[in-house]
Amino acid sequence: MLILLEVSSRVVMDQMGWSSPQMIERYGHVTDRMRRSLADRIDGFLVGLMEPEKGDAEPEPADAEGTEEDPG
C-alpha cells in the first residue's frame, strides 16, 4: 500500500522495519494502477513535446489555390 501511495523507498523501509532495499523488490509488486499511472505520465510528457511552446505561432495553412503570385 505504501508503494501505491508513492511513499519514498526510505520511508517504506523505515515503516516496515527493513534494513535492505531488496525487501522492497521482494514485496513491492507492480499493480495495474501503477502501470496506468506510468502510462498517463508518459502520455502527458509526449503530448507536451508535441504542443507548441507558449509564444510560438501556429504555422499558417497552405492556400488551396496556390501561393505563387502571377508575375505578369
C-alpha positions as CSV (number, residue, x, y, z in Angstrom):
1,M,0.0,0.0,0.0
2,L,2.9,2.4,0.8
3,I,4.3,1.9,-2.7
4,L,0.9,2.5,-4.2
5,L,0.8,5.8,-2.3
6,E,4.2,6.6,-3.9
7,V,5.9,6.9,-0.5
8,S,9.7,7.1,-0.9
9,S,11.7,3.9,-0.5
10,R,13.5,5.1,2.6
11,V,10.2,5.8,4.4
12,V,8.8,2.4,3.3
13,M,11.9,0.7,4.7
14,D,11.6,2.6,7.9
15,Q,7.9,1.9,8.4
16,M,8.3,-1.8,7.6
17,G,11.5,-2.2,9.7
18,W,13.5,-3.3,6.7
19,S,17.3,-2.5,6.6
20,S,17.7,-3.6,3.0
21,P,16.1,-2.1,-0.2
22,Q,16.0,-5.6,-1.6
23,M,12.9,-6.2,0.6
24,I,11.0,-3.7,-1.5
25,E,12.0,-5.6,-4.6
26,R,10.7,-8.8,-2.9
27,Y,7.4,-7.5,-1.6
28,G,6.6,-4.5,-3.8
29,H,4.5,-5.8,-6.6
30,V,3.7,-3.7,-9.7
31,T,-0.1,-3.3,-10.0
32,D,-2.4,-2.3,-12.8
33,R,-2.9,1.1,-11.1
34,M,0.8,1.7,-11.1
35,R,1.1,0.7,-14.8
36,R,-1.8,3.0,-15.7
37,S,-0.3,5.9,-13.7
38,L,3.0,5.4,-15.6
39,A,1.2,5.3,-19.0
40,D,-0.7,8.5,-18.1
41,R,2.6,10.3,-17.1
42,I,4.3,9.2,-20.3
43,D,1.3,10.3,-22.4
44,G,1.3,13.7,-20.7
45,F,5.1,14.0,-21.4
46,L,4.8,13.1,-25.1
47,V,1.8,15.4,-25.6
48,G,3.7,18.2,-24.0
49,L,6.6,17.6,-26.5
50,M,4.2,17.9,-29.4
51,E,2.4,21.0,-28.3
52,P,3.9,24.4,-29.5
53,E,5.6,26.4,-26.7
54,K,3.9,29.5,-25.5
55,G,4.5,32.4,-27.8
56,D,5.2,30.2,-30.8
57,A,2.8,31.0,-33.7
58,E,0.9,28.2,-35.3
59,P,2.0,27.6,-38.9
60,E,-0.4,29.2,-41.4
61,P,-2.2,26.6,-43.5
62,A,-1.2,26.5,-47.2
63,D,-3.5,28.3,-49.6
64,A,-5.5,25.7,-51.5
65,E,-5.5,27.9,-54.7
66,G,-1.7,28.2,-54.6
67,T,0.6,30.8,-53.2
68,E,2.5,31.9,-56.2
69,E,1.8,35.4,-57.4
70,D,1.2,36.0,-61.1
71,P,4.3,37.9,-62.3
72,G,2.7,39.3,-65.3
